[in-house]
């Protein structure tokens, strides 16, 4: 999965370097407990920010609280509070001098372009969406769960409507990554 992801990210970054206005769409649909959220949504996003500290990414999930948990895990790597992460030793502390570090979004100190208004990372949920931001990359993690489908008969319509609203939000040369859980053979 890591090799596949890296191949596609490097290709997308090359398209951007060449000025091609082409979006890259990726989908990772695998079973629970395979590490897809950790590898792609967390570590994969951190890696993107390392490759391009000026990038703006968005991370979404079924509920904004789940997205904020993913952001909190990334913040602990950026600021060194994750004792098993080597980020601050290798790349410095991206919390120090950060312009925004609370709530649902951050602007880390790796970003030097102070005129860019999009946050470095912003979070959203199906019912909150993204407002006032045009990220370069959008990571969407499990917007649909069997639990939610069983309690909300209109959930698929809500997710589809929200996904449609995201189309004009992402940059024309952006990256969209879908991470989903495969629950059974017909998913």
C-alpha positions in Angstrom: 0.0 0.0 0.0 2.8 2.4 0.9 4.6 1.8 -2.5 1.3 2.2 -4.4 0.5 5.4 -2.5 4.0 6.9 -3.0 3.9 6.1 -6.8 0.6 8.0 -7.2 1.6 10.9 -5.0 4.9 11.4 -6.8 3.0 11.3 -10.1 0.5 13.9 -8.9 3.2 16.2 -7.6 5.0 16.0 -11.0 1.8 17.0 -12.7 1.6 20.0 -10.5 5.2 20.9 -11.1 4.6 20.8 -14.8 1.5 23.0 -14.4 -1.0 20.4 -15.5 -4.5 21.1 -14.3 -5.3 17.5 -13.6 -6.8 16.0 -10.5 -5.7 12.7 -9.0 -8.3 10.5 -7.5 -7.3 7.5 -5.3 -9.5 5.0 -3.4 -8.3 2.6 -0.7 -11.1 0.2 0.2 -9.8 -2.6 2.5 -10.9 -4.3 5.7 -10.7 -3.0 9.2 -7.5 -3.2 11.2 -5.3 -3.0 8.2 -3.7 0.4 9.0 -5.2 2.4 6.1 -6.2 5.4 8.2 -2.8 5.5 10.0 -0.8 4.9 6.8 -2.7 7.0 4.3 -4.7 9.7 6.2 -2.2 10.4 9.0 1.3 9.4 7.8 0.5 10.0 4.2 -0.7 13.6 4.9 2.3 14.3 7.1 4.5 13.1 4.3 2.7 15.5 1.9 3.4 18.4 4.2 7.0 17.4 4.4 7.3 17.3 0.6 5.5 20.6 0.3 5.0 22.6 3.5 2.9 25.2 1.7 0.2 22.6 0.8 -3.3 22.8 2.2 -5.0 19.5 3.0 -8.5 18.6 4.4 -9.4 15.5 6.3 -13.0 14.4 6.6 -14.9 11.6 8.1 -18.4 10.5 9.1 -18.3 12.9 12.1 -16.0 16.0 12.5 -15.0 14.6 15.9 -13.3 11.6 14.2 -11.5 14.0 11.8 -10.3 16.1 14.7 -8.9 12.9 16.4 -6.9 12.3 13.2 -5.7 15.9 13.2 -4.7 15.6 16.9 -2.6 12.5 16.1 -0.8 14.5 13.4 -0.4 17.5 15.7 1.4 15.3 18.2 3.9 14.3 15.5 4.4 17.9 14.4 5.0 19.1 17.9 7.0 16.2 19.3 4.5 15.1 22.0 4.2 11.7 20.3 7.2 10.1 22.0 7.6 7.4 19.3 7.7 10.0 16.5 11.0 11.4 15.2 9.6 14.3 13.3 10.9 17.1 15.6 14.4 15.5 15.7 14.5 15.2 11.9 12.5 18.2 10.7 12.1 20.5 13.7 9.1 21.4 15.8 6.3 22.6 13.5 4.2 23.8 16.5 6.6 26.5 17.5 5.7 29.7 15.8 2.6 28.0 14.3 0.0 30.6 13.2 -3.0 28.5 14.3 -3.0 25.3 16.4 -6.4 25.0 18.0 -9.9 23.9 17.0 -10.6 22.2 13.7 -7.7 23.5 11.7 -4.0 24.3 11.9 -1.4 26.4 10.1 1.9 24.9 11.1 5.2 26.7 11.2 6.5 24.7 8.2 4.5 27.0 6.0 6.4 30.2 5.1 3.8 31.7 2.8 1.9 34.0 5.1 -0.4 35.2 2.4 -2.1 31.8 1.8 -5.4 31.9 3.7 -6.2 28.2 3.5 -5.2 26.3 6.6 -2.3 23.8 6.4 -4.9 21.1 7.6 -8.6 21.6 8.1 -11.1 19.0 9.3 -14.7 18.4 8.3 -17.5 15.9 8.7 -20.4 14.8 6.5 -22.7 17.3 8.2 -20.1 20.2 8.5 -18.4 20.1 5.2 -15.7 22.7 4.2 -16.3 26.4 4.1 -14.0 29.2 3.1 -11.1 26.8 2.1 -9.8 25.4 -1.2 -7.4 22.6 -0.2 -4.9 21.1 -2.6 -5.6 17.6 -1.2 -8.7 16.1 0.4 -8.6 12.9 2.4 -12.0 11.3 3.2 -12.1 8.5 5.7 -15.1 6.2 6.1 -18.0 8.6 5.6 -20.4 5.7 5.5 -20.7 3.1 8.3 -23.2 0.3 8.8 -23.9 1.7 12.2 -24.9 5.1 10.8 -26.9 3.5 7.9 -28.9 1.5 10.4 -29.8 4.6 12.4 -30.3 7.1 9.6 -32.2 5.9 6.6 -31.2 9.0 4.6 -27.5 8.8 5.3 -26.4 7.7 1.8 -28.3 10.7 0.4 -26.6 13.0 2.9 -23.2 11.7 2.1 -23.8 11.9 -1.7 -25.0 15.5 -1.4 -22.0 16.5 0.7 -19.6 14.8 -1.7 -21.2 16.7 -4.6 -20.7 20.0 -2.6 -16.9 19.2 -2.3 -16.3 19.1 -6.1 -15.9 22.9 -6.5 -13.9 23.1 -3.2 -10.9 21.1 -4.3 -8.2 22.8 -6.4 -8.3 22.0 -10.2 -5.0 20.2 -9.9 -5.9 18.7 -6.5 -5.7 15.2 -5.0 -8.7 13.4 -3.6 -8.1 10.3 -1.5 -11.0 8.0 -0.4 -10.3 5.6 2.4 -13.1 3.2 3.2 -13.7 0.0 5.1 -14.8 -3.1 3.2 -17.3 -4.9 5.5 -18.3 -7.8 3.2 -17.9 -9.2 -0.2 -20.5 -7.0 -1.8 -19.0 -3.7 -0.7 
